[in-house]
Amino acid sequence: MPALSAALNVSDFLREHIRTVPDWPSAGVQFRDITPLLQDPQVFRVLIDAFVHRYMAPQLRPDVVAGLDARGFIIGAVVAHELNVGFVPIRKKGKLPFTTVEETYELEYGSATVELHTDAVTQGQRVLLIDDLIATGGTMIAGVKLLERLGAHVMECAVIVDLPELGGSSKLKALGKPLLTLVDFEGH
């Protein structure tokens, strides 16, 4: 594994370690697979540090990190640990054992629902919402709505990959939510 050189920025370094799988899960889709980012400890450290260094700044420091099911759990839990704050999972419907609130959102072919425990956040708590990727924005926007319904303030959303042509990042910004993306990929 080559070291991250000064000439190579973090975005380019991470992009080199994201695998593109053509025609998955259906024909014409270019799936952006982040698992290679997780497999190499040096690359994983660069990824986590990119988030942690940003959110260590006092004005951007969250009270809690929320992660979206499932890859947002991987990144979000590690970032929360590094920042010494709590972690809140936002799960697919039917996976949380306690009292929940839920939000349904539209997919290309149907709908999906995510849930959050009713005691997961408190009034006014500053939340960083993390996922691996933003495409159409449905999951991220549903997460924002759940957190804010419980009185938290989603101060920023963060993802590894943005697929801007699918419009999710624009929708999120239209809601007034800042979005940090580490790597953008054109196309689907």
C-alpha angles and dihedrals in degrees: 000000000000118000121250102264124211088242092059117070123217094255093054092044092052092044089058089059099047111096119219113214110195121220096009128165085000139359114290096020118120101206114208105216114200096184093100087061089060099043099065114061094213093051092044089052092052089050095049093043091054088062099035096051091053095048096045088075107103095233091053099036111122127214089221139005120227120199129199121232119297123347091026086065092061096051098032096051093051093046090049090050092050091048091045093236133121126272126225122195120215103202140193113265116287098022102095117080101206133062110304145187117219140204126197121205136181125259127192089265108025133323141292135203131217127193139204130193111255091234096046096105137016134227111289096004113152109236132193109204115207135188135157098245143005118213116148091357098233097125095043093048091048089052091051091050093050094049093046093046086062091051101259123134114233098213095181143350121221135193137170095224132032122193095195096182089067090061102231096120091049091051092050093049089048086060088056095252117138113228127204114202123180099193131021122201122193117221129023 
